[in-house]
Amino acid sequence: MTKFMRFDTTARNAFDNDEATYANFEKLLVDSARKQVKEYSAEEANAKIVEKFREALGIDKDARTPQVRRAIRNNQNLVFTIIEETVEEMIRTGWDNNPFFMEYAEIKNLALGDTNDFYVEDDSILSVSKISGNHHNMIRQRWGAGRHFAVTTEWFGLKIYTDFERVMTGAEDWASFILKIVDAVNRYIYDAVYAALKGASANLGANWVKTGALDVANKASLVKLCQDVEMATGSAVVIFGTRSALSSLSAMANVDWMPNSAKEEYYQNGGLLGLWEGFRVAEIGQGLKRGAAINSATVDYLVDNNQLYIVPVNAVNKFIKIVNEGDAQISQVSDKDTNRDMSYEYEYMFKMGIAVVFNTVFGYWNVA
């Protein structure tokens, strides 16, 4: 039985009892959350979404909050299925469209039939940094030959406090509601990946870890580090870091001699170089850690602005391993004994695992 057939008669009739019509509605939900609806304005798209939700829930446009709440409670299968699938699609395609993850992440979505199995080729060094639970435990192993391994997956979750009711009553639009969930999940994933990456660098020998200011005096040292990684791995390398870290590279380059095409690229990239001394440069998106105080004397970033990574480009063994296992789930907490203010909470839960695996050396520069 398909998910559509598990909806009640009112919900199915809202979509003309046609799965294709429901699929078009799902597409509108995702496109609206991405702000990519072409047929309507953002306001019109949101109005159509709310109208269809109300029709599927069996309530009219004049329904007040208590009626909306009861309708949601009586149609949890419909509401939760739509939210789960929209968020899953947003996160999955977000990874696919993120240049950083496209370049360096091998992603397996077990819901799509993939198996939790990764292979790393034989080499002298293999560092595995695994994120476990809600803390950062770094695990390092050395294997003498190429082998298969699985990334451990665990449940993670977040709570949504009555927000869907705000969508239904017009206080918030659908795109904002979904992006709150997607942003929270992605922030955790990015934080975990960067923490694991930093942990992996702790396993490198002194030849591959350098500290110093990015100035003319240290330029030759950074070039040498890039060349050493290339020679050790037999692969071209890419230098990546945050915009702040990479801006130091730009300051070391004399752009006066560049052709006009390179100067134009430099200008369009906001002062960042696409190549530095012949080595490709890539930016890691920056963000603030959740809960960071805006009025604090210091800013708490997701990614350290004083780090550069010199990583071999290897399409076979991408060093970030992400497993999304099974379907996300939403449960509701609504009993009066749990929340004395009679409010509703929705718990969005997902099961996944993240590992950073290097079967060869890479370079790490700590900007002093």
Residue frames as qw, qx, qy, qz and C-alpha x, y, z in Angstrom:
[[0.000, 0.888, 0.460, 0.000, 0.00, 0.00, 0.00],
 [0.413, 0.464, -0.029, 0.784, 1.38, 3.39, -0.96],
 [0.191, -0.203, -0.451, 0.848, 1.66, 6.27, 1.50],
 [0.286, -0.076, -0.209, -0.932, -1.11, 8.09, -0.36],
 [0.597, -0.278, -0.648, -0.382, -3.54, 5.24, 0.15],
 [0.454, -0.276, -0.697, 0.482, -2.90, 5.35, 3.90],
 [0.089, -0.037, 0.153, -0.983, -4.41, 8.84, 4.07],
 [0.310, 0.414, 0.746, -0.419, -8.08, 9.11, 5.03],
 [0.385, 0.600, 0.647, 0.269, -10.85, 9.78, 2.52],
 [0.020, 0.963, 0.162, -0.212, -10.92, 13.55, 3.14],
 [0.317, -0.670, 0.450, 0.498, -7.19, 13.87, 2.45],
 [0.452, 0.070, 0.758, 0.465, -7.33, 11.72, -0.68],
 [0.290, 0.774, 0.555, 0.090, -10.31, 13.65, -2.03],
 [0.112, -0.894, 0.059, 0.429, -8.36, 16.89, -1.57],
 [0.152, -0.504, 0.664, 0.531, -5.97, 15.54, -4.21],
 [0.681, 0.322, -0.268, -0.600, -8.79, 14.22, -6.43],
 [0.899, -0.148, 0.397, -0.110, -7.97, 10.72, -5.19],
 [0.781, 0.594, -0.104, 0.163, -5.00, 10.83, -7.57],
 [0.770, -0.433, 0.075, 0.463, -1.42, 10.07, -6.56],
 [0.533, 0.359, 0.216, 0.735, -0.04, 12.15, -9.43],
 [0.128, -0.846, -0.172, -0.489, -1.89, 15.21, -8.11],
 [0.693, -0.713, 0.007, 0.103, -0.44, 14.56, -4.67],
 [0.773, -0.050, 0.155, 0.613, 3.05, 14.21, -6.21],
 [0.277, 0.645, 0.181, 0.689, 2.64, 17.63, -7.85],
 [0.430, -0.863, -0.079, -0.254, 1.72, 19.07, -4.45],
 [0.818, -0.432, 0.076, 0.373, 4.85, 17.54, -2.94],
 [0.602, 0.297, 0.179, 0.719, 6.90, 19.19, -5.68],
 [0.050, -0.823, -0.154, -0.545, 5.27, 22.54, -4.92],
 [0.670, -0.740, -0.044, 0.043, 6.19, 22.10, -1.24],
 [0.776, -0.207, 0.159, 0.574, 9.86, 21.50, -2.04],
 [0.406, 0.503, 0.248, 0.722, 10.07, 24.23, -4.69],
 [0.251, -0.881, -0.171, -0.362, 8.42, 26.70, -2.33],
 [0.727, -0.640, 0.036, 0.244, 10.85, 25.85, 0.46],
 [0.677, -0.033, 0.262, 0.687, 13.72, 26.40, -1.99],
 [0.130, 0.757, 0.074, -0.636, 12.08, 29.62, -3.23],
 [0.154, -0.223, 0.730, 0.627, 12.14, 28.20, -6.76],
 [0.409, 0.564, 0.702, -0.147, 8.45, 28.34, -7.70],
 [0.203, -0.035, 0.446, 0.871, 8.17, 29.77, -11.19],
 [0.063, -0.529, -0.725, -0.437, 4.40, 29.79, -11.74],
 [0.345, -0.852, -0.364, -0.150, 3.48, 31.92, -8.70],
 [0.019, 0.733, -0.389, 0.558, 4.92, 34.47, -6.36],
 [0.258, 0.123, -0.842, 0.458, 6.14, 33.26, -2.96],
 [0.366, 0.030, 0.455, -0.811, 2.96, 34.60, -1.33],
 [0.745, 0.166, -0.235, -0.601, 0.72, 32.89, -3.89],
 [0.587, 0.194, -0.785, 0.027, 2.57, 29.60, -3.50],
 [0.039, 0.062, -0.779, 0.623, 2.23, 29.71, 0.28],
 [0.550, 0.089, 0.207, -0.804, -1.49, 30.52, -0.01],
 [0.760, 0.179, -0.481, -0.399, -2.02, 27.52, -2.29],
 [0.411, 0.163, -0.849, 0.290, -0.12, 25.28, 0.12],
 [0.185, 0.006, 0.635, -0.750, -2.16, 26.39, 3.13],
 [0.659, 0.142, -0.069, -0.735, -5.39, 26.10, 1.15],
 [0.716, 0.165, -0.648, -0.202, -4.59, 22.53, 0.12],
 [0.217, 0.106, -0.830, 0.502, -3.53, 21.60, 3.67],
 [0.399, 0.040, 0.411, -0.819, -6.81, 22.96, 5.02],
 [0.745, 0.167, -0.304, -0.569, -8.77, 21.02, 2.43],
 [0.607, 0.171, -0.774, 0.059, -6.89, 17.82, 3.24],
 [0.108, 0.033, -0.757, 0.643, -7.38, 18.38, 6.99],
 [0.199, -0.569, -0.774, -0.195, -11.08, 19.09, 6.55],
 [0.205, -0.655, -0.374, 0.623, -11.11, 22.64, 7.93],
 [0.351, 0.832, 0.325, 0.282, -12.14, 25.92, 6.31],
 [0.439, 0.481, -0.129, 0.748, -10.24, 29.19, 6.04],
 [0.321, -0.696, 0.070, -0.639, -11.99, 30.64, 9.08],
 [0.851, -0.320, -0.400, 0.118, -10.92, 27.84, 11.42],
 [0.237, -0.878, 0.306, -0.283, -9.34, 29.13, 14.60],
 [0.116, 0.577, -0.784, 0.199, -6.32, 27.73, 16.46],
 [0.566, -0.161, 0.719, -0.371, -8.24, 25.11, 18.56],
 [0.852, 0.397, 0.183, -0.287, -9.88, 23.72, 15.42],
 [0.518, 0.692, -0.503, -0.005, -6.55, 23.68, 13.58],
 [0.175, -0.504, 0.799, -0.277, -4.93, 21.88, 16.49],
 [0.740, 0.046, 0.581, -0.337, -7.62, 19.21, 16.58],
 [0.793, 0.568, -0.070, -0.208, -7.39, 18.73, 12.81],
 [0.293, 0.668, -0.677, 0.098, -3.63, 18.24, 13.04],
 [0.413, -0.316, 0.784, -0.340, -4.06, 15.78, 15.89],
 [0.794, 0.241, 0.454, -0.325, -6.65, 13.78, 13.93],
 [0.792, 0.610, -0.013, 0.008, -4.55, 13.74, 10.74],
 [0.433, -0.738, 0.464, 0.231, -1.03, 13.19, 12.03],
 [0.761, 0.073, 0.560, 0.320, -0.28, 10.60, 9.35],
 [0.485, 0.777, 0.279, 0.288, -0.86, 13.16, 6.60],
 [0.087, -0.984, 0.140, -0.062, 0.88, 16.09, 8.28],
 [0.584, -0.616, 0.491, 0.196, 3.92, 14.18, 9.49],
 [0.780, 0.225, 0.483, 0.328, 4.41, 12.30, 6.21],
 [0.413, 0.854, 0.157, 0.276, 4.45, 15.54, 4.22],
 [0.230, -0.930, 0.287, -0.029, 6.84, 17.30, 6.60],
 [0.751, -0.364, 0.505, 0.222, 9.18, 14.29, 6.81],
 [0.741, 0.354, 0.439, 0.364, 9.41, 13.84, 3.07],
 [0.260, 0.941, 0.043, 0.212, 9.84, 17.54, 2.31],
 [0.375, -0.843, 0.385, 0.040, 12.67, 17.90, 4.83],
 [0.796, -0.150, 0.521, 0.268, 14.37, 14.70, 3.62],
 [0.643, 0.609, 0.317, 0.339, 14.28, 15.90, 0.02],
 [0.041, 0.983, -0.101, 0.145, 15.60, 19.34, 0.97],
 [0.536, -0.690, 0.471, 0.119, 18.51, 17.90, 2.92],
 [0.805, 0.059, 0.516, 0.288, 19.40, 15.24, 0.36],
 [0.549, 0.704, 0.252, 0.372, 19.33, 17.58, -2.61],
 [0.167, -0.972, 0.165, -0.030, 21.07, 20.24, -0.54],
 [0.662, -0.462, 0.511, 0.296, 24.04, 17.90, -0.15],
 [0.713, 0.350, 0.493, 0.355, 23.95, 17.09, -3.86],
 [0.322, 0.866, 0.187, 0.335, 24.02, 20.78, -4.77],
 [0.403, -0.885, 0.196, 0.123, 26.69, 21.80, -2.25],
 [0.595, 0.681, -0.418, 0.091, 30.07, 22.03, -4.04],
 [0.186, -0.603, 0.712, -0.306, 31.97, 21.11, -0.88],
 [0.721, -0.086, 0.629, -0.277, 30.01, 17.89, -0.36],
 [0.835, 0.526, -0.010, -0.162, 29.94, 17.08, -4.08],
 [0.411, 0.725, -0.537, 0.134, 33.73, 17.27, -4.16],
 [0.093, 0.469, -0.786, 0.391, 34.66, 15.57, -0.90],
 [0.552, -0.114, 0.611, -0.556, 31.68, 13.61, 0.45],
 [0.309, -0.023, -0.894, -0.325, 30.54, 10.11, -0.38],
 [0.483, -0.057, 0.370, -0.792, 26.88, 9.99, 0.65],
 [0.218, -0.128, -0.946, -0.204, 24.78, 6.86, 0.99],
 [0.529, -0.109, 0.171, -0.824, 21.04, 7.15, 1.49],
 [0.122, -0.027, 0.990, -0.071, 19.89, 3.76, 2.70],
 [0.500, 0.450, 0.483, -0.560, 16.30, 4.74, 2.07],
 [0.547, 0.623, -0.287, -0.480, 17.21, 4.67, -1.62],
 [0.988, 0.131, -0.032, -0.069, 18.49, 1.10, -1.43],
 [0.393, 0.673, -0.559, 0.283, 22.19, 1.71, -0.83],
 [0.860, -0.316, -0.360, 0.179, 24.14, -0.42, 1.63],
 [0.341, -0.911, 0.227, -0.046, 26.16, 0.88, 4.54],
 [0.888, -0.092, 0.241, 0.381, 29.45, -0.19, 3.04],
 [0.199, 0.942, -0.249, -0.106, 32.52, 1.86, 2.19],
 [0.927, 0.069, 0.041, 0.366, 35.87, 0.76, 0.79],
 [0.101, -0.938, 0.299, 0.141, 39.23, 2.39, 1.44],
 [0.811, 0.475, -0.309, 0.145, 42.26, 1.41, -0.62],
 [0.840, -0.312, -0.122, 0.427, 45.48, 0.18, 0.93],
 [0.281, 0.794, -0.199, 0.501, 47.94, 2.84, 2.03],
 [0.499, 0.119, -0.611, 0.603, 50.34, 3.53, 4.86],
 [0.066, 0.042, 0.454, -0.888, 48.01, 5.87, 6.72],
 [0.307, -0.491, -0.677, -0.453, 44.35, 5.53, 7.53],
 [0.003, 0.040, 0.522, -0.852, 42.72, 7.92, 9.97],
 [0.277, -0.531, -0.712, -0.367, 39.09, 7.52, 10.92],
 [0.045, 0.006, 0.442, -0.896, 37.37, 10.22, 12.94],
 [0.241, -0.457, -0.807, -0.288, 33.82, 9.27, 13.87],
 [0.285, -0.287, 0.204, -0.891, 31.13, 11.44, 15.36],
 [0.359, -0.263, -0.894, 0.047, 29.11, 9.51, 17.94],
 [0.249, -0.688, -0.630, 0.262, 25.94, 10.70, 19.59],
 [0.034, 0.967, 0.174, 0.181, 25.89, 14.31, 20.67],
 [0.433, -0.796, 0.325, 0.271, 29.57, 14.46, 21.50],
 [0.572, 0.730, -0.365, -0.080, 32.75, 14.29, 19.44],
 [0.777, -0.400, 0.474, 0.112, 34.64, 11.03, 20.04],
 [0.447, 0.714, -0.479, -0.246, 37.59, 10.67, 17.68],
 [0.898, -0.150, 0.414, 0.019, 38.56, 7.11, 16.79],
 [0.284, 0.738, -0.552, -0.265, 41.80, 6.39, 14.95],
 [0.915, -0.041, 0.402, 0.002, 42.63, 3.05, 13.35],
 [0.108, 0.634, -0.646, -0.410, 45.43, 1.74, 11.14],
 [0.907, 0.202, 0.334, -0.160, 44.71, -0.97, 8.59],
 [0.419, -0.437, 0.637, 0.477, 47.38, -2.73, 6.58],
 [0.180, 0.137, 0.796, 0.562, 45.26, -3.39, 3.53],
 [0.363, -0.102, -0.233, -0.896, 42.23, -1.99, 1.76],
 [0.051, -0.263, -0.942, 0.201, 39.00, -3.13, 3.34],
 [0.284, -0.560, -0.497, -0.599, 35.30, -2.50, 3.61],
 [0.161, -0.187, -0.664, 0.706, 33.75, -0.83, 6.63],
 [0.153, -0.723, -0.606, -0.296, 30.42, 0.57, 7.78],
 [0.025, 0.362, -0.236, 0.901, 29.78, 3.99, 9.30],
 [0.152, -0.365, -0.821, 0.412, 28.00, 3.72, 12.64],
 [0.188, -0.481, -0.340, -0.786, 24.60, 5.42, 12.58],
 [0.160, -0.318, -0.721, 0.594, 22.65, 6.84, 15.50],
 [0.023, -0.783, -0.586, -0.206, 19.42, 8.72, 16.11],
 [0.204, -0.088, -0.161, 0.962, 19.41, 12.51, 16.36],
 [0.031, -0.698, -0.692, -0.179, 16.49, 14.84, 16.80],
 [0.068, 0.066, -0.138, 0.986, 15.11, 18.31, 17.35],
 [0.066, 0.575, 0.747, -0.328, 11.86, 19.72, 18.69],
 [0.005, 0.330, 0.377, 0.865, 9.47, 21.94, 16.76],
 [0.005, -0.348, -0.661, 0.665, 7.25, 23.96, 19.09],
 [0.329, 0.664, 0.556, -0.376, 3.75, 24.49, 17.59],
 [0.069, -0.421, 0.378, 0.822, 5.26, 25.97, 14.41],
 [0.067, 0.221, 0.837, 0.496, 3.04, 24.06, 11.99],
 [0.001, 0.733, 0.641, -0.227, 0.00, 25.60, 13.61],
 [0.080, -0.678, 0.052, 0.729, 1.51, 29.01, 12.78],
 [0.082, -0.088, 0.713, 0.690, 1.68, 27.97, 9.13],
 [0.021, -0.478, -0.854, -0.204, -1.97, 26.95, 9.14],
 [0.103, -0.819, -0.466, 0.319, -3.09, 30.16, 10.86],
 [0.419, 0.822, 0.148, 0.356, -1.02, 32.40, 8.58],
 [0.408, -0.890, 0.152, 0.138, 1.50, 33.56, 11.19],
 [0.339, -0.558, 0.654, 0.382, 4.38, 31.90, 9.32],
 [0.705, 0.484, -0.291, -0.429, 4.87, 30.67, 5.78],
 [0.998, 0.009, 0.057, -0.013, 5.69, 27.13, 4.71],
 [0.666, 0.562, -0.305, 0.384, 9.17, 27.95, 3.41],
 [0.110, -0.686, 0.475, -0.540, 10.25, 29.50, 6.72],
 [0.835, -0.340, 0.278, -0.333, 8.88, 26.54, 8.67],
 [0.975, 0.181, -0.017, 0.126, 10.70, 23.92, 6.59],
 [0.495, 0.658, -0.334, 0.458, 13.93, 25.91, 6.38],
 [0.438, -0.688, 0.409, -0.410, 14.06, 26.09, 10.18],
 [0.935, -0.185, 0.295, -0.069, 14.20, 22.28, 10.33],
 [0.836, 0.465, -0.041, 0.287, 16.58, 21.92, 7.38],
 [0.164, 0.809, -0.349, 0.444, 18.89, 24.59, 8.78],
 [0.620, -0.598, 0.421, -0.286, 19.01, 22.91, 12.19],
 [0.969, 0.019, 0.236, 0.078, 19.85, 19.50, 10.68],
 [0.687, 0.618, -0.097, 0.369, 22.45, 20.91, 8.29],
 [0.117, -0.840, 0.379, -0.369, 24.11, 22.93, 11.03],
 [0.792, -0.431, 0.419, -0.102, 24.58, 19.77, 13.05],
 [0.923, 0.284, 0.165, 0.203, 25.95, 17.88, 10.04],
 [0.442, 0.779, -0.198, 0.398, 28.41, 20.63, 9.09],
 [0.372, -0.771, 0.414, -0.309, 29.55, 21.03, 12.68],
 [0.901, -0.231, 0.367, -0.016, 30.11, 17.28, 12.98],
 [0.830, 0.477, 0.052, 0.286, 32.03, 17.07, 9.69],
 [0.240, 0.827, -0.287, 0.420, 34.32, 19.97, 10.54],
 [0.575, -0.653, 0.430, -0.242, 34.95, 18.66, 14.04],
 [0.950, -0.014, 0.297, 0.100, 35.85, 15.26, 12.62],
 [0.654, 0.670, -0.068, 0.344, 38.09, 16.87, 10.00],
 [0.090, -0.837, 0.398, -0.365, 39.94, 18.80, 12.68],
 [0.792, -0.425, 0.419, -0.129, 40.32, 15.59, 14.68],
 [0.925, 0.298, 0.126, 0.197, 41.77, 13.80, 11.67],
 [0.386, 0.811, -0.256, 0.358, 44.43, 16.50, 11.29],
 [0.497, -0.729, 0.416, -0.221, 45.63, 15.73, 14.82],
 [0.930, -0.102, 0.343, 0.087, 46.87, 12.35, 13.52],
 [0.664, 0.711, -0.102, 0.208, 49.23, 13.88, 10.97],
 [0.771, -0.201, -0.076, 0.600, 52.99, 13.95, 11.37],
 [0.235, -0.729, -0.022, 0.643, 55.00, 17.16, 11.76],
 [0.305, -0.068, 0.572, 0.759, 55.87, 17.21, 8.05],
 [0.002, 0.491, 0.712, 0.503, 52.24, 17.81, 7.16],
 [0.280, -0.853, -0.435, 0.075, 51.26, 20.31, 9.87],
 [0.437, 0.224, -0.062, 0.869, 52.58, 23.86, 9.71],
 [0.208, -0.846, -0.425, 0.244, 51.90, 26.99, 11.72],
 [0.392, -0.190, 0.119, 0.892, 52.66, 30.56, 10.73],
 [0.270, 0.664, 0.165, -0.678, 51.36, 33.80, 9.35],
 [0.650, 0.492, 0.500, 0.292, 50.32, 33.85, 5.72],
 [0.032, 0.927, -0.131, -0.351, 52.77, 36.46, 4.57],
 [0.582, 0.721, -0.373, -0.052, 55.58, 36.78, 2.05],
 [0.132, -0.607, 0.764, -0.175, 58.09, 35.21, 4.46],
 [0.551, -0.066, 0.800, -0.226, 56.02, 31.99, 4.69],
 [0.693, 0.486, -0.110, -0.522, 54.83, 31.82, 1.09],
 [0.424, 0.468, -0.765, -0.127, 57.52, 29.37, 0.04],
 [0.184, -0.142, 0.902, -0.365, 56.72, 27.11, 3.00],
 [0.641, 0.313, 0.432, -0.552, 53.05, 26.88, 2.02],
 [0.642, 0.548, -0.385, -0.372, 53.94, 26.18, -1.61],
 [0.187, 0.395, -0.895, 0.083, 56.31, 23.44, -0.44],
 [0.425, 0.033, 0.771, -0.474, 53.60, 21.88, 1.75],
 [0.725, 0.452, 0.107, -0.508, 51.23, 21.78, -1.23],
 [0.533, 0.558, -0.606, -0.191, 53.91, 20.23, -3.43],
 [0.072, -0.306, 0.915, -0.254, 54.83, 17.66, -0.78],
 [0.617, 0.192, 0.587, -0.488, 51.19, 16.52, -0.52],
 [0.704, 0.557, -0.187, -0.399, 51.02, 16.26, -4.30],
 [0.356, 0.521, -0.775, -0.020, 54.20, 14.15, -4.44],
 [0.250, -0.180, 0.871, -0.384, 53.17, 11.92, -1.52],
 [0.599, 0.310, 0.585, -0.451, 49.73, 11.21, -2.94],
 [0.289, 0.058, 0.754, 0.587, 50.33, 11.40, -6.66],
 [0.096, 0.730, 0.664, 0.134, 47.34, 13.70, -6.93],
 [0.081, 0.513, 0.056, 0.853, 46.63, 17.36, -7.52],
 [0.259, -0.385, -0.678, 0.570, 45.57, 19.18, -4.37],
 [0.110, -0.741, -0.338, -0.569, 43.04, 21.81, -3.42],
 [0.201, 0.023, -0.513, 0.834, 43.45, 24.38, -0.65],
 [0.325, -0.620, -0.514, -0.496, 40.23, 24.94, 1.23],
 [0.260, -0.231, -0.565, 0.748, 39.15, 27.00, 4.18],
 [0.073, 0.797, 0.523, -0.293, 36.70, 29.70, 5.15],
 [0.367, 0.841, 0.172, 0.358, 36.50, 32.97, 3.24],
 [0.320, -0.927, 0.193, -0.024, 38.37, 34.67, 6.06],
 [0.733, -0.391, 0.460, 0.313, 41.21, 32.14, 5.93],
 [0.689, 0.381, 0.439, 0.433, 41.43, 32.17, 2.14],
 [0.157, 0.979, 0.084, 0.099, 41.53, 35.96, 2.03],
 [0.478, -0.740, 0.382, 0.280, 45.03, 35.71, 3.49],
 [0.695, 0.092, 0.557, 0.446, 46.08, 33.78, 0.38],
 [0.378, 0.819, 0.332, 0.278, 44.75, 36.57, -1.81],
 [0.208, -0.966, 0.120, 0.094, 46.77, 39.10, 0.17],
 [0.617, -0.450, 0.514, 0.391, 49.93, 37.12, -0.65],
 [0.615, 0.363, 0.562, 0.417, 49.27, 37.27, -4.39],
 [0.048, -0.458, 0.172, 0.871, 50.22, 40.12, -6.68],
 [0.533, 0.557, 0.633, -0.072, 47.27, 40.56, -9.00],
 [0.136, 0.778, -0.163, -0.592, 48.82, 43.38, -11.04],
 [0.011, -0.402, 0.775, 0.487, 50.39, 41.00, -13.53],
 [0.457, 0.266, 0.840, -0.124, 47.23, 38.89, -13.97],
 [0.035, 0.233, 0.637, 0.734, 45.37, 38.94, -17.31],
 [0.364, -0.150, 0.031, -0.919, 42.08, 40.84, -17.35],
 [0.715, -0.200, -0.557, -0.373, 40.06, 37.59, -17.31],
 [0.587, -0.164, -0.670, 0.424, 41.72, 36.54, -14.03],
 [0.040, 0.035, -0.324, 0.945, 41.21, 40.00, -12.54],
 [0.537, -0.204, -0.265, -0.774, 37.52, 39.83, -13.47],
 [0.735, -0.231, -0.636, -0.040, 37.21, 36.42, -11.76],
 [0.400, -0.054, -0.550, 0.731, 39.01, 37.82, -8.73],
 [0.213, -0.115, 0.096, -0.965, 36.54, 40.71, -8.59],
 [0.667, -0.203, -0.407, -0.590, 33.45, 38.52, -9.06],
 [0.728, -0.193, -0.637, 0.164, 34.62, 36.11, -6.35],
 [0.461, -0.867, -0.105, -0.154, 34.74, 38.92, -3.81],
 [0.060, -0.842, 0.514, -0.150, 38.52, 39.10, -3.69],
 [0.769, -0.282, 0.573, -0.014, 39.09, 35.33, -3.57],
 [0.194, 0.530, -0.706, -0.428, 41.34, 33.58, -6.04],
 [0.941, 0.127, -0.044, -0.311, 40.23, 30.50, -7.96],
 [0.894, 0.165, -0.222, 0.352, 43.89, 29.46, -8.18],
 [0.308, -0.910, 0.278, 0.005, 46.79, 30.33, -5.94],
 [0.164, -0.634, 0.730, 0.198, 50.30, 29.59, -7.24],
 [0.427, 0.225, -0.781, -0.396, 48.70, 27.02, -9.56],
 [0.078, -0.151, -0.945, 0.278, 46.79, 25.24, -6.77],
 [0.303, -0.529, -0.558, -0.563, 43.00, 25.23, -6.79],
 [0.031, -0.058, 0.545, -0.836, 41.27, 27.09, -3.96],
 [0.390, -0.460, -0.695, -0.392, 37.82, 26.23, -2.54],
 [0.228, -0.386, 0.325, -0.833, 35.75, 27.96, 0.11],
 [0.275, -0.326, -0.884, 0.191, 34.06, 26.23, 3.06],
 [0.279, -0.683, -0.319, -0.595, 30.82, 27.94, 4.02],
 [0.178, 0.117, -0.620, 0.755, 30.96, 29.61, 7.42],
 [0.479, -0.601, -0.450, -0.455, 28.24, 29.94, 10.05],
 [0.233, -0.513, 0.502, -0.655, 27.63, 30.74, 13.67],
 [0.223, -0.083, -0.951, 0.197, 27.17, 27.94, 16.18],
 [0.425, -0.605, -0.529, -0.417, 23.61, 27.61, 17.40],
 [0.590, -0.715, -0.331, 0.175, 23.08, 29.58, 20.57],
 [0.540, 0.071, -0.070, 0.836, 26.00, 31.92, 19.88],
 [0.116, -0.794, -0.386, 0.455, 25.33, 35.23, 21.60],
 [0.451, 0.735, 0.242, 0.445, 25.12, 38.09, 19.12],
 [0.121, -0.942, 0.103, -0.294, 26.14, 40.65, 21.73],
 [0.869, -0.392, 0.057, 0.297, 29.05, 38.56, 22.99],
 [0.147, -0.847, 0.376, 0.347, 32.58, 39.97, 22.95],
 [0.158, -0.340, 0.844, 0.384, 33.67, 36.98, 20.84],
 [0.736, 0.274, -0.187, -0.591, 31.94, 35.25, 17.92],
 [0.585, -0.196, 0.785, -0.058, 31.51, 31.47, 18.05],
 [0.512, 0.459, -0.465, -0.558, 31.94, 30.15, 14.51],
 [0.973, 0.061, 0.132, -0.179, 31.17, 26.70, 13.14],
 [0.875, 0.304, -0.031, 0.377, 34.51, 26.53, 11.32],
 [0.534, -0.615, 0.061, 0.577, 37.86, 27.83, 12.54],
 [0.416, 0.908, 0.031, -0.034, 38.91, 30.86, 10.47],
 [0.141, -0.817, 0.549, 0.105, 42.59, 30.14, 11.12],
 [0.655, -0.154, 0.731, 0.116, 42.85, 26.81, 9.33],
 [0.552, 0.543, -0.403, -0.487, 43.70, 25.80, 5.79],
 [0.808, -0.069, 0.585, -0.017, 43.48, 22.20, 4.54],
 [0.289, 0.569, -0.616, -0.462, 45.56, 20.97, 1.59],
 [0.746, 0.047, 0.611, -0.261, 43.71, 17.90, 0.40],
 [0.132, -0.174, 0.813, 0.540, 44.46, 15.60, -2.56],
 [0.643, 0.259, -0.060, -0.718, 41.71, 15.48, -5.16],
 [0.022, -0.122, 0.987, 0.100, 40.66, 11.84, -5.30],
 [0.608, -0.037, -0.211, -0.765, 37.28, 11.05, -6.81],
 [0.644, -0.037, -0.760, -0.083, 37.56, 7.37, -5.80],
 [0.526, -0.369, -0.641, 0.420, 38.09, 7.81, -2.06],
 [0.144, -0.711, -0.065, -0.685, 36.21, 10.91, -0.96],
 [0.314, 0.171, -0.718, 0.597, 37.23, 11.52, 2.61],
 [0.407, -0.065, 0.408, -0.814, 33.83, 12.49, 4.11],
 [0.240, -0.171, -0.932, -0.211, 31.46, 9.54, 4.57],
 [0.407, -0.016, 0.310, -0.859, 27.79, 10.27, 5.33],
 [0.156, -0.221, -0.947, -0.174, 25.07, 7.69, 5.82],
 [0.477, -0.079, 0.137, -0.865, 21.41, 8.63, 6.00],
 [0.092, -0.020, -0.996, 0.006, 19.72, 5.49, 7.29],
 [0.009, -0.518, -0.848, 0.113, 16.02, 4.90, 6.87],
 [0.036, -0.700, -0.397, -0.592, 13.22, 7.43, 6.93],
 [0.009, 0.227, -0.405, 0.886, 12.96, 10.37, 9.29],
 [0.328, -0.525, -0.785, -0.012, 10.22, 10.24, 11.88],
 [0.151, -0.405, 0.151, -0.889, 8.07, 12.81, 13.66],
 [0.375, -0.441, -0.796, 0.176, 6.35, 12.18, 16.98],
 [0.191, -0.653, -0.115, -0.723, 4.08, 14.52, 18.89],
 [0.310, -0.201, -0.705, 0.606, 4.15, 15.39, 22.58],
 [0.235, -0.430, -0.275, -0.828, 0.75, 16.80, 23.50],
 [0.553, -0.519, -0.651, 0.032, -0.42, 15.35, 26.81],
 [0.240, -0.882, -0.034, -0.405, -1.15, 17.83, 29.56],
 [0.794, -0.581, 0.056, 0.171, 1.25, 16.12, 32.00],
 [0.743, 0.105, 0.143, 0.645, 4.26, 16.68, 29.73],
 [0.189, 0.272, 0.090, 0.939, 3.56, 20.30, 28.85],
 [0.080, -0.505, -0.679, 0.526, 1.55, 22.04, 31.54],
 [0.150, 0.430, -0.021, -0.890, 0.78, 24.99, 29.25],
 [0.691, 0.455, 0.503, -0.252, -1.22, 22.66, 26.94],
 [0.306, 0.732, -0.412, -0.449, 1.20, 23.36, 24.08],
 [0.963, 0.232, 0.135, 0.001, 2.25, 20.87, 21.42],
 [0.179, -0.704, 0.607, 0.323, 5.74, 19.78, 20.54],
 [0.912, 0.396, -0.056, -0.094, 6.86, 17.87, 17.44],
 [0.521, -0.582, 0.566, 0.262, 10.07, 15.85, 17.61],
 [0.728, 0.621, -0.246, -0.154, 11.78, 15.45, 14.24],
 [0.661, -0.487, 0.561, 0.109, 14.15, 12.46, 14.44],
 [0.726, 0.603, -0.306, -0.126, 16.63, 11.17, 11.88],
 [0.858, -0.350, 0.331, 0.181, 19.22, 8.41, 11.88],
 [0.609, 0.757, -0.200, 0.129, 22.60, 9.02, 10.33],
 [0.794, -0.425, 0.137, 0.413, 26.34, 8.57, 10.69],
 [0.336, 0.920, -0.191, 0.067, 29.31, 10.74, 9.74],
 [0.815, -0.359, 0.214, 0.401, 32.97, 9.79, 9.41],
 [0.285, 0.891, -0.326, -0.139, 36.08, 11.47, 8.03],
 [0.916, -0.115, 0.327, 0.202, 38.48, 8.95, 6.51],
 [0.288, 0.834, -0.436, -0.177, 41.91, 9.58, 5.04],
 [0.970, -0.041, 0.176, 0.165, 43.87, 6.68, 3.62],
 [0.659, 0.368, -0.008, 0.656, 46.70, 9.03, 2.74],
 [0.359, -0.359, -0.262, 0.821, 48.31, 12.22, 3.97],
 [0.154, 0.844, 0.352, 0.373, 46.96, 15.73, 3.64],
 [0.392, 0.211, -0.252, 0.859, 48.31, 19.11, 4.67],
 [0.331, -0.819, -0.466, 0.042, 47.19, 21.39, 7.48],
 [0.351, 0.328, -0.150, 0.864, 48.22, 25.01, 7.94],
 [0.336, -0.743, -0.509, 0.276, 47.36, 26.80, 11.15],
 [0.256, 0.717, 0.074, 0.644, 47.33, 30.54, 10.50],
 [0.512, -0.361, -0.445, 0.640, 49.14, 32.24, 13.36]]
